[in-house]
């Protein structure tokens, strides 16, 4: 396996501010969805150690990860992260984000559900506070003000430092932000939504204006288009990955254009195509840190290089044109 260190410095440093908050985060948010799924406890510890050694400090998870795996009940990723932080004694050095709303035993955003879920998440994470707590998806069955007041209570009590939203429509996101401002409630400071070189239109036309207007931090998920932007998914190539099927819709003429542009720019910069795709996201308005995950060190090396890829205006224009 390739070494994680670089001759000069950790590629994921320095940190950058998360939106308008006081949180300083690395430019790559490590996705913990693989922990307890494609990465067991030992593998998870290994990639987490390497991510931190590369300058990373921002780890994303959810109570539902990875309930979809046979034998898992949810909270698997949180447990692994909690055990890792406890063994390493580094809780104060990392920024932890987790979510509520999708776990089958804690679904939705009813006040009682939120309060029970946050206690369970903190127990699994072995921490007495969560840095960023997401509404994992909207819940129109509950009056929005009730959910927002409950989230606000968690902030006032010190259980949560900042709030965020994922998978909201622009209209519902605006409604939530305006309610928070009107009632003096702790605001959503960040969003997580589907955005990458292959998925641009909906985000850029609908959500990006809200991000800019309200000064939110954008943390795109599926930032590598389910692995397609790594360049390993091509016609006639079989990839041994449980997520391979998700990348197949991108194979085609437009996908070929994007991969060709990524390959050319990656060759110039001497880095992976994944690093270029992630670096492109950092050029977009409001994006603080794209999310990406790795189940082994080789995959992680390709990701962390994004922190030291100096995309030129011509590079960005070429990627914009290829993905239009």
N, C-alpha and C positions, 0 to 999 in steps of 0.2 A: 504494500500500500504506500501511496505517496505521503511525504511528510506534510504536516499542517503549517509549519512555520515558514516565514519568508525572511530573506536576509535583512530587510529594513525594519518592518514592524508588522503587527497583526493587521491583516487586510480589512478587518471590520472595525477598525478604529480610525478616526475618532468617532464618538457618538454624536447623535443629532437630537434636537428637541422633538418630542412627540407632540405635534400640533402646537397648541398654546399652553400646554402643561409644563410642569417643572421636571418631567421625566426625561432623562437622557438615555436614548436607546441606540443600539447598533443599527446600521442600515439594512440588515437582514434579520427578520424576525423568524426564529426557528419554529417550524410547525410540529407540534407534538402529537399529531394524529397517528404517526407511525408507531409510537410507543405502546407496546402491548398488542401490536398487530403484526407489522412486518419486521419490527425490531423487538427482540426480547429484552429483559432487564439488563443483561450484561452489554448487549449491543447498544442499548439506549444510553447507558452510562458512558460508553466509549465515545459516541458521537457528541453527547453533551459536553464531555470534558474537552473534546477537540474544538467544538464550537466556541467555548469560552476561551480556550487558548488562542483562538484566531481573533479574539476581540469581541466576540458576541456576548450580549447580555439580556436579550429579549426573547422569551419563550412563550409560545402560545399553545393553549390546550382548551379542553372543554369537558364538562361532566359526562357527555355522551361518548367520548372517545374511550375505548373502541367497542361500544356495545354491539356493533354489527358482526363481530367475530364470534364464532361458536365457542361457548364456554365463558365468554366475557359478560359482565353485567353493567358495564359503564364505569367510569372513574378509573379505568386501568391506567390511562396515560397520567392522570393526576397523581396516582399512587407512586408510579415510577419516578416522576419528577420530585415528589415529596421525599422519597427515600434518597434520591440523589442529592438534593439540597441538604438534607440532614447529615448524610455521610460526609459531604464536602464542607459543611459548615459555611455555606456561601449565600444564604438567603438574602442578606442585605446587599449582595453584589449583583443580583439578577432581578429583572423586571418580569413578573409573572402575570399573564393574562389568561383568564378562563371564562366560561360562558354558562348561561342557564337558559333552558327553554326547550331543548330537544330530547333529553333523556326520557325514556319511556316512563320511568317512575317519578319524574319531576318535570313533566311537560307543561309548557305554557308559562305565563308571566303573572299568575295570580299572586297576591302578596304573600300568602302562606307558603306557596311553592318557592318563591324567590328566597325567603328567609330560611327555609329548610335546606334548599340547594346550596346556598352560600356556606352554611355551617358544615354541610357534608364535604364540599369542595375544600374548605380550609382544613378539615380533619385529614382528608386524603393527601393534601399538599403539605401537611405538617407545618402550617404557618398560621399566624393570627391576623394576617391581612392579605388582601389581594390587590395588586397594583392597578390592574385594568379588568373590570367586570362587564361582560357583554350580555345584552339581550341577544341570544343566539338567533332568534327570528321573531317577527312580530306576532302578537297574539290579540286579534281583534275581538275575542270573546270576553276580554277583560277591559273595563274602562281604562283608557291609557293613563289617566291621571293617577289611578290607584297604583299601577306598576311604577310610575315615575316617583311617586311619593315614597314607595317602599325602597327603591334604589337610593333615593336621597337620604333616607334614614340610615342605610348602610354606610354611606359616606360620612354622615355626621357622627356615627358611632365609631368610626375608624376601622371598620371591617374591610372597607373598600376605599381605595385612593381616588380612582377615576372610573367613569362609566363610559360605555361604548355600545354601539348598535351594529347588528349584522343582518343582512338579508331583509332590509326594510325597503319599501317603495319610497321614491323621493317625496311623495305627498305625505306619507305617514312619518317619515323622518323629519320633515319640516314641522309637522304638527307637534311632534314630540319636543323638538328644540324650542319651538315657540311657547309651548306649555311650561317647559322648564324655566324659560326666561320670565314669563309672566308671573309664575308662582314662586320665584326665587329658589328653585330646586337645583341640585347639582346637575350640570349638563352632560349630555353625551359629548365626549371630546374627540372620538374617533369612530370610524366605520370600517367594517370589513365586508368586501363584496367581490364578486367575480370580475377580474380584470386582468388582461394580458394582451400581448400582441395579436392574438387570434380572436379575442373577445373585447372589442373596443366600443362599438357603436352605442349600445345601451348605456354603458357606464358613462361615456364621455358626454352624451347628450342629456342624460337624466340626472345622474348622481354627482358628476364632477361640479356642476354649477352650485349644488348645495354645499359640497365640500369647501369650495372657494368662498362662498358667501358667508358661511358660518365659521370659517377658520378651522375646520376639522382636520384631523390627521387621517389619511387614507392608508389602509393596510391591506392591499389586494391579496385575495387567496386564489388558488389555482393559477399562480403567477407564471407557471411554466406550462400552462395549458395541459394539465394532467400528464406532464412529462414530454409532450410533443416537441416543445421548444428546446429540449436537450439535443435534438437531432437523431435520436435513436429509433424513432418510429417512421419508417419509410415503406413504400409498397414492397411486398414480398419478404419483409424482414419480420421475424417472430421474436418478440421481446418477452423474456421470462419475468413478468411482473403482474401482481394481482390487480394493478390499475391500468394495464395496457389497453383494455377495451375502451376506456374513456378517451384515449387519444385518437382513436381511429377516425372520428368525424372530421378531424382537421387535415387528414391526408387528401391532397388534391392540388389543383393549380395554385390557389392562393397560398396554401401551406408550403408548397415548393418555393414560391417567391420569398416568403418570410425566412425559410430555412437557408436559402441561398444567401440572402442578405446577412443573416446571423453568422453564417460560416465565413463569409468574406471579412466581416468586421472582427470576428474572433481570431481569425488567422493573423490579421494586422496587429492585434493587441496581444497575441500569444496566450489566449485564455479559452475557456470553454464557451460554447454557444449559450449555455444556461446562464453564465455570468453576464453575457451581453444582454440577454433578454431581461434579466433582473435589473441591470444597470439602466436600461431604457425606462423601466417603470419609475426609477428615481428621478427621471427628468420631467415627469408628469406633475401637473399642479396638485399640491396638497399631499402627494405620496410621501410618507415618512419612512416606511420600510415595507417592502413586499414580504409575504410569507412564502417559505419553501421548506420542505422537509427532506431528510436524508436518512436512510436506514443503515448506511455504512460510511466508512471514512472516505472511500473513493468518491462517492456521491457528494459528500460534504465539501471536499476540496474544490469540486467544480462550482459549487454554490458560493463559497466564501470569497472567491476571486472577484466577485462582483464589486466588492468594496474598493478595489484598486483598478477598476477599468475606467479610464478617462474618455468617455464618449465625446467625440467632437460634434459640432453642429451638423456637419456633413453625415456623420454616422447616424445621428438621430433622424435627419431628414430621409436618409435611405431606408431606415426601418419604418418610418411613418408611411412612406410611399409604398413599400412592399406589402404592408399590412392593411392598407386602405381598402 
